[in-house]
């Protein structure tokens, strides 16, 4: 039983890293010019989605009770406001470094979690609510955030030449 | 420990049903005309992605060892060939019924699986490979297919009016 639990956590992490890798491949192969384009007419630009994913992942650090955000300034630009709210965005090269840094920080912390740690509540749920809904644990957030990458990766893929 | 395993399977299913629901909401609110459009210039049409998701989910029935596909004829049109390979596609109303039917068939079978069943190998992996890679189980396929819905839902969302 313990072995199966470990297997499941491993599966969830494999799925997470696979989505990160797919997004990574896109960010590494798309030019800065391509990332500056809208993924579809009138929609978010690639650079915005790069910043958005970075900010969401950065926010997972406190949500999982690992540490404070590495780049709290990203939240206002890439989560609280839609694309084109600000005249200038941070340079793509800088965002790419931050994207790598937050994912590395998460990976390091994930590796140090025990099986039991994964079933503890995440930081934005109260003890009372957690008692009622024990699925609101770290593992559950990981599954949700994995789908979140996939959702936007399907869009970023449109920046590739046909 | 048993309780946590059940909790984890429940989480994976909640995540699956949440993605199905999000796609459902899109398919239910988009008009046939909208679904007939390309999700982005030169990309797949909504109707193709509806058929594609239906065919992929239909294929999960044999993959999970539940039963043969309900609509094996969809594979050639929506998996083996890209959009616009065929002059005519099945009507949207018919695809929507099939989409509901395959998801219902999966849901019924998912509910009948025991915890142990989730950790059994899926049908496209050999016994030998499974011994080496025990993560290639049903649960793992479910996680992968959940990301697959999210990936395409991010694209289908572009059919909504801005």
Interface residues (C-beta under 8 A of the other chain):
Chain A: X1 X2 X4 X5 X7 X8 X9 X10 X11 X12 X14 X15 X18 X19 X39 X40 X41 X42 X43 X115 X119 X134 X135 X137 X139 X140 X143 X144 X146 X147 X148 X150 X151 X152 X153 X154 X155 X158 X162
Chain B: X1 X2 X4 X5 X7 X8 X9 X10 X11 X12 X14 X15 X18 X19 X39 X40 X41 X42 X43 X115 X119 X134 X135 X137 X139 X140 X143 X144 X146 X147 X148 X150 X151 X152 X153 X154 X155 X158 X162
